[in-house]
Amino acid sequence: MTRNRPRKVAVLTAVTAVTAVTVLTAVLSCSGGGGGFPAIDGWSQTGEVRVFDADNLWEYINGAAELFVAYDVQTCETADLSSGDVVVALDLYEMGTPLNAFGILSRERAGDRVTVSGATDAMVSAPYLALLVKGSTYAKVNVLEGELTAETGRAMLEALASELPGEAVLPAEFDLLPVDGKVAGSEGFQREGYLGLTELADCIHAEYAGDGGETWEGFAMLAHDRPSAEAMWNALASEWDAVDHGGNQVLFREIPYRGFVGVMRTEQGIFGASGAADQADLFNRLDVIVH
């Protein structure tokens, strides 16, 4: 579920008072400090709620904790729920910001996307997994006993979404990417190593329709402020080749087996395109992302 907003600058301020209030509200609403673990219609909680943070999350999910820590996980609350002969573990990850929560979902996508009112995005991978994101909360349902059908999974996520705080919209940062040609539901956020390149960090991205039914990825690099954006550009300029395109400098490089990737800098930020067959193809894709 998305909502249109004007495109904004890809230079982000540090944590604002609004963000701080959002995080506090989410923690109080979904943790032991507030109304307790959410009650899910049709499901009964069995056992106690366990709470983890970035320092000890590895005790619960082992090496998988590294991904969550990279996205600034604040807390993880987990409890077992039962309905009939099905028992699941419901994990609620408070990620601090909607972008971080959506980023985790985009990294762990599995199964089929389902429509859940009150959720930013949701999917069910029957019979063992269901995922949901709303606001700064990422919810993960792992089946422990029995099987979860597509319908029971969607119904559970629907009930859960109604109990979670936050807005059911794409994070505002995605307004930087043009809507025309964008493949719905393809958005993602990668903290580091986007396209397998260490120099591409904090990238929002989405697929765009190309010729002959093919798709390609456009992206924007996020920075906390303009000096940070300048440092990002200079770091790329020191490693990538440069060429002029319509009076604008394009930095580019070739990725083995994946084609050309390139970036342009505008007043709104640093934008890029990938998977191009050659420079001409790259320029065409950049024009789509920048304009």
Buried (B, 14 or more C-beta within 10 A) or exposed (E): BBEEEEBBEBBBEEEEEEBEEBBEBBBEBBBEEEEBBBEBEEBEBEEEBBBBEBEEBBEBBEEEBEBBEBBBBBBBBBBBBBBEEBBBBBBBBBBBBBBBBBBBBBBBBEBEEBEBEBBBBBBBBBBBBBBBBBBBBBBBBBBEEBEBEBEBBBBBBBBBBBBBBBBBBBBBBBBBBBEEBBEEEBBBBBBEEBBEBEBBBBBBBBBBBBEEEEBBBBBBBBBEEEEBBBEBBEEBBEEBEEBEBEEEEBBBBBEEEEBBBBBBBEEBBBBBBBBBEEBEBBBBBBEBBBE
